[in-house]
Amino acid sequence: MSRRWVSSAALIRGALVSLMGLTGTAWALEAPAPPAPKEASAPAAAVADTTAKPAPAPPGADQAASDSAAAGFMMKCAACHTVGRGPLVGPDLKTACGWPSKDLSAAIKRMEKNVGPLKDEETASLVELLHAPELQTRLTAELQRMALRQTVKMEPASAAKGKNLFEGSDPLTNGGVACMACHRANGMGGTLAKDLTGIFALRGQAALQSACENTSFPVMKAAFRQHPVTKQEAFHLVKYFESLQQVESARSDPAVAGIGMGGAALAFGLIGLAYRGRNRGIRARLMAKSLRRNGS
């Protein structure tokens, strides 16, 4: 064994080590990575809890698809008509509910001069509504939906703001004339049009809201055609009219009325005493003057 053989053996051993190292490296590159250890899957309920949920819909959003016929009645008919609550500007429609469809349709079309053009499908839907056995239920439900939408979309109704709008201390947004230029309420205002003190009990929320926004009265229609009252302003005005109803109820209370009559009687009694004393003084002066004249 010579030094040459040792050297050759060392070279062969080094080559084998290098070859094995290359092969191992290649295998490491080509071999698929071992699968990652599986984590314990979370229960289905836990996954559902961590899933992002859409934001909840605002109150009243599910009311968007309202009863179109009932909504049309509230906006275009309720300002002048009731169904079973007596006449307003127009007659009570309770009797008309029994008319044949042809006659009822013709009567509705005649109202276009007050409410504007009506499409055939609008007329047909109103005829169907007025013939429906559940008419009152549908109107009540639509009224509730309207109130809910107004509450969601607008600031809360304020009787104080309504009073300011009525009297003109707060101007209407679109430049319309103040209500009290023609109407009275709670003893204040003009006399060209109806006193509105008790109007809430007569017409109710929906009819008043409609009358303020889309009036069918000729004089008001001309005055507000270019200066419409906004929905928010109508909301405040109706709240003011509702507050006047409470005032009227208090005035009609027997105890309050008795106090008022007693106060009036007392006031007239004091005035009578004052004038009686005054008359006596006048008579005494006249008598004295007459005696002086006769004595002279």
SULFEN-V239401 format. One record per helix or strand of 3 or more residues. SS is the DSSP state (helix for helix, strand for strand). FROM is the first residue (numbers start at 1). LEN is the number of residues. Records with the same first field share a line. If there is no record, write none. Layout:
BEGIN
SS->FROM-LEN, FROM-LEN
END
This chain:
BEGIN
helix->3-28, 44-7, 61-3, 68-9, 96-3, 101-10, 112-4, 120-12, 135-19, 159-9, 179-3, 199-15, 218-7, 231-22, 254-42
END
